[in-house]
Amino acid sequence: MADVKAEPHTGAVKFSMLIAGAVFALMMVIGLVMRAAQGNLIELEAPFFYQLLSVHGAGMVGTAGLSGAAVMWYFVGRYVPLSARMYWAFIALFLLGVVFILTAIFIGRYGGGWTFLFPLPAISGEAWEPWAAALFMLGYVSIGVGFLLYHLAVGYPIMKHYGGFARALGWHVGFGGADPADAPPPAIVAAAAVTIFNTIGIIVGAAVLVASLVHLLVPGFAVDALLAKNMIFFFGHVFINASIYMAVIAVYEIVPEYTGRPWKTSRVFVLAWTAILLFVMAVYPHHLLQDVVMPPWALVLGQVVSYLSGIPLLAVTAFSLCVYLHGSKMRWDLASSLLVLAVAGWSVGTVPAIIDGMISVNKIMHNTQWVPGHFHIYLLLGVVAMSFGFMAWLVRGTKASESGMSGLDRMAFGAYALGAAGFALMFLISGAMSVPRRWAVHLPEWVLQDRIATAFAVLVVVSTLVFVIKYAVRLGRAPG
């Protein structure tokens, strides 16, 4: 393993996480408002509900990507030199995209959802003007170009330092029988894999975005709707998975500081990440199991890979974390607690996802609240918890009085874990009862779950505000 260097560009990363924390909190408030509206606790006009739904989806997914990118940049910078200018260019393009998206939604009244499913942006029933749809998609393009620059800024130094992606992925250890001591650190293996599959995903997303924009300007320009849907869901599925796999690098790098045991790159680790590289790109057809015009082989692939995709996570990250924790003198504070919670939540979240990936279940459950149930587990108890854990670690105290869990930390952590689990569980229960997703107005028999979910959402929002405010207050005096 290469010698660990000092962390570069700490200020830029801390700024990114401040933005991410604030936006996560805002998006959670919007989620709370939508659940309260579905529970008839407040009134929202349906068009405005769908605008909120669009900004909530785009905001949570985009911010998950931003926070994951900040985590990966910080720790990859321990092993290879990175360009601060490229990172700031990425941030600038990301923020420009955010401005475009917010303008499209709150001024242009765009409410077509974060997936911009073709041809919905162009056929709004006069709910929004074509310019709003175009600006929304241009916002995605700006963010996508920013991420391409980001992955270039990460991928090229990794290739140069380790002699190509094959060695950065550890294939000389996984397939060539080389000594694991010669393998790159886990952060580099993960970063190399994410750079490959997220770059491919973003390029596919950019292609369908450009085609959709041309269709908006020239309605006669033909776009195959099924091909567009495949490209959109390939892009979306890859991107949100990339966000999680970037953020998990924090577990590989931070947990050893608490256990005193380094996280090593073994042959199994290399093989697992190679499987992740392939599975992330192959599993997306499980989103299209209800599209009967899809080729049967693609639907079978989506189902089979759904079964297999949880194995690398459970066998390597989750199992390895249990091994590292067992018998160690783990120091528990807010950062380590949130990181362990994140791996546990991410692992649990694979179960409802695999269930939904079964064709016989999917044809009944996919358009119900079961689906937001499983991805809220991934987000709230997975990537967002990882992000908050990283934030807490960035501003960790160095004095004995500042280490460990304060009473406020314990309350906020407990409230967050309970609130996030309960909030997602209400989605799953509603999905099992065939309550549809994406509906602004709910029938009376669905309202109870909405109101219980709203109460859990309050816990999530309050605890999140504690995490973010504590981070902001301690940011100026944190070490490094």
HURAQUI-V240537 format. One record per pair of residues at least 12 apart in sequence whose ideal C-beta (glycine too) atoms are under 6 Angstrom apart, sorted by sequence separation. I is the first residue (numbers start at 1). J is the second residue. If there is no record, write none. Layout:
BEGIN
I;J  I;J
END
This chain:
BEGIN
121;133  211;223  170;183  285;298  170;184  285;299  168;184  285;301  286;302  285;302  34;52  110;128  109;128  170;189  430;449  108;128  168;188  169;189  208;228  286;306  429;449  116;137  353;374  30;52  110;132  162;184  283;305  321;343  352;374  110;133  169;192  208;231  282;305  283;306  426;449  108;132  168;192  208;232  31;56  318;343  349;374  30;56  110;136  279;305  283;309  426;452  165;192  204;231  426;453  104;132  349;377  27;56  318;347  349;378  204;234  205;235  279;309  423;453  104;135  204;235  27;59  103;135  104;136  345;377  27;60  314;347  423;456  158;192  201;235  422;456  423;457  100;135  101;136  23;59  276;312  345;381  346;382  201;238  275;312  345;382  419;456  100;138  101;139  201;239  24;63  100;139  241;280  381;420  23;63  155;195  272;312  310;350  342;382  380;420  419;459  420;460  154;195  197;238  419;460  97;139  238;280  20;63  58;101  342;385  151;195  198;242  272;316  341;385  342;386  415;459  97;142  20;66  96;142  97;143  20;67  237;284  269;316  338;385  377;424  416;463  151;199  194;242  306;354  376;424  415;463  93;142  94;143  55;105  234;284  338;388  339;389  54;105  194;245  233;284  306;357  338;389  373;424  376;427  412;463  93;145  94;146  194;246  17;70  93;146  16;70  51;105  148;202  233;287  303;357  335;389  373;427  412;466  147;202  372;427  373;428  58;114  90;146  303;359  13;70  54;111  57;114  335;392  144;202  334;392  335;393  369;427  370;428  373;431  54;113  90;149  190;249  51;111  54;114  89;149  90;150  13;74  50;111  369;430  370;431  144;206  187;249  369;431  86;149  261;324  368;431  187;252  259;324  372;437  186;252  187;253  365;431  368;434  369;435  7;74  86;153  368;435  141;209  368;436  369;437  8;77  140;209  259;328  7;77  83;153  289;359  259;330  286;357  333;404  137;209  258;330  333;405  5;78  258;331  289;362  4;78  8;82  9;84  12;87  137;212  334;409  81;157  137;213  189;265  290;366  337;413  341;417  395;471  2;79  80;157  186;263  76;154  80;158  258;336  134;213  186;265  388;467  395;474  47;127  193;273  197;277  391;471  395;475  69;150  80;161  398;479  134;216  183;265  197;280  395;478  189;273  193;277  197;281  130;216  180;266  251;339  122;215  174;267  118;212  122;216  173;267  170;265  174;270  173;270  174;271  170;270  118;225  79;188  118;228  75;187  76;191  115;232  72;191  115;236  247;383  250;386  244;382  244;383  247;386  254;393  243;383  250;390  72;246  75;249  68;243  71;246  71;247  69;246  72;249  65;243  68;246  71;249  75;253  61;240  64;243  68;247  71;250  1;185  64;383  71;390  67;387  24;384  21;391  17;391  14;394  49;440  46;440  38;442  40;447  39;447  39;450  38;450  39;451  35;450  39;454  35;453  36;454  35;454  35;457  32;457  32;461  28;460  29;461  28;461  28;464  25;464  25;465  25;468  21;468  21;471  10;480
END
